[in-house]
Amino acid sequence: MGTERLLLADEAATAALGARLAKRLAPGDVVLLQGGLGAGKTVLARALVRTLMSDPELEVPSPSFALVQPYEGNGRLVLHADLYRIADPREVDELGLFDQPEAIVLVEWPERDDELLSRRATLVRMSLPADGRGRIAEIVA
């Protein structure tokens, strides 16, 4: 399992990484997005969804209140989940993230359910560098 570490200068670089990752995804793939508040997870997820849907202007709201936001188009089903508000890991099962094996699943805050971290997935850890400029992305595939 290799790890790729990137310094992303700005939001545009984070979005470009999301677009690049999206091109590698196939039905059934899972992407886990870890990182603190403001680390760039949602920016990355938006770029992934927009690329997968082939719509750079698509509105991709944070699913922090809906918990799961589905997208269908371009011959794909994408489920974008935000588990920040999940208090009990058993609640994750109720979301149905893996009920459709053809779905590409993006999960922010996967650490809310340890079982997610044990799944075969691409893990992207987002963090802020010490100087606060840009973002750091570590990709573990």
N, C-alpha and C positions, 0 to 999 in steps of 0.2 A: 504494500500500500504506500503510494508516494504522496508527499505533501508539497504543494506549490505555495510559495509565500510571495505576495505582491503588495507593493505600496501603491495605493490609488490616490492620485493627487487631488481629485475633486469628485463632485457628483457625476460629472460626465464620464470620468474614468470608471466609476463604480457601475454606471449604466452600461458602459462598453463591455465590462466583464460579464454582466448579466446576459447581454446579447450573445457573447461568445459561449458562455455555458449553455444557454438555451439551444444552441445549434448542435450540442452533443447529446441532448436528451432524446429519449425514445419512450413510447408508451410503457407505463409501468415503473418508470424511474422515479426516485424519491430524492429531493434535495432538502437538506436540513440546514437552516440558517441560524447560527448562534451568534450572540453578541449582546452587549448592553444596550440600553436606550440610546438612540442617536448614533449607533455604530454603522448604520447604512444598510441594514437588512431589508427594509422596505424599499429603498431605492433599487437595490439589487433585484428583489422580487418583482418590482414593477417592470424592469427591463426584461427579465426572463419572460413574464407573461406577455408583454407587448411583442416580443420577438416570436414567441410560440404562436401567437394569434396573427402574426404578420400585420399588426396595426400599431404604428408608432405613436398614434394619438389616443389610443384606447385609455379610457379612464380606469385606473386600477387603484381603488381605495384600499386603505389598510383594513384588513378584516378583523381588527382588534375587538369590535363589538359584535359583528356577525359570527365571528370565530372561523368560518369557512366561506370563501368567496369562490364560486365555480365560474369557469370560463369555457365556452365551447365555440369552436370555430377552427377553420383551417385544417379540418380533419382531426382535431385534437380535443381532448378534455383535460383541463388543468384545474386542480383544486389548490387554492392558496389559503393556508390556515395560519392563524396567529393564536398561539396557546398562552399568551401572557396572562390572561384572566382565568385560566384553568387552575382550580385549587386542588383537584384530586385527579391523579392519572387515569382513574376509571372513566372519567368524563371524556377522555380522548376517544375511547372506543365508540361512544355514542355519536361522534361526529361523522362516522362512516368514511373516513379518509381512504380506506383500503378496500371498500366494498366493490369498486369498479377497477378491475386489474389493469385496464387500458389507460387509466388516468395518470397523468404526470402530477405528482404531489409535491408542493412546496410548503415547508413548515418553518415558521418563525417561532422561536422559543421552544425547540424540541426537548430541551432539558426538563420541561415540565412533566415528561413521561420518559423514564429511563429506557423503556422498551423501544422507543423510537430510535434512541442512540445505538441500539444493538442491531437495527435493521441494516440491510445492504442498501447503502445510500451514498450520495455525494454530500459530504459535510463541508460547509463553508463557515469558518469562524471569522467574524468581523470585529475589529477593535480599533481604538484610537491610538495613534502613536504618542509617545511621551510629549512631543512638542505640540500636539493637538492639530497638526496640519495633515489633512487628507485622512485616509483610512488604511488599515492593513487588512488584507484578506488572506486567510490560509485555507487552501482547498485540499481536502483529503478525499481521495477517490478510492 
